[in-house]
Amino acid sequence: MTQISIFNQQKDLKIPSKDVKNLFNTLISFKKLSIQELEVHFITDKAMKARHQEIFSDPTSTDCITCPI
């Protein structure tokens, strides 16, 4: 089973962690994926710009950053 961690560091939207985990578990099962761990972070636009700069040297906002290991 996939270990799914949800981090909600924003306050603009109410995001139930249980619903997010259920969504990803359903998707993983449906697609028959083998994933050991998944982290989902909900952050502010300001934090997203900082992360985007840190990882890609690009200070603009983006909707998603994916970092496979």
N, C-alpha and C positions, 0 to 999 in steps of 0.2 A: 504494500500500500504506500502511496505517495505521502510524504510528510509535507503538509501545506501550512505555511505561516503567513498570516495577514498582519500588516502593519499600517494602521490608519493614523497618519500624522497631519491630517487636515480636519477642518471643522465645517466646511461649506456644505457637505453632503453627508447624510446619515447612511452609512454603509455597514450593514450587518455582516460581520465576519463569517458567521455560520452559513449565510446564503452564498457568499463568495466561495467558500470552501466546497459547498455542495455543487456549485456551478462547475468549478474546475475538476472535481472528482467525476462528475457526469461526463464532461468533455474527455478527460483522460481515459475513462472506461470505454466510451463510444468509439474513440479513435484507436483503442487498444495500444496506448502508449506505455512505455516503460520509463517512468520518471521517479527518481528516488526522492527528490526534494524540490519544492517550488516556493519561492517567496514572492509575495505581491505587496507592493508599497503604494499607498495612496498618500500623495504629498501635495503641498501647495505649489503654485506656479513659481514662486520665488525659489523654493527648494529645488524644483525641477531644473530651473535655469542654472543653479549652482552645480547640481549633479552633472548636467549636460556639459558644462564648462570643465568640470573635473575629469570626466571620462573621455570626452571627445574634443576638448579645447574649443567648444562652441557655446557662447553664452546665451543663445536663444532658447526659448521654451520649445518643448516637444510633447507629444502625447504619450510616448512610450519609449523606454530604454530597455533593451534586452541585452543581458550579459551572460552568455553561456560559459560554463566552466568545463 
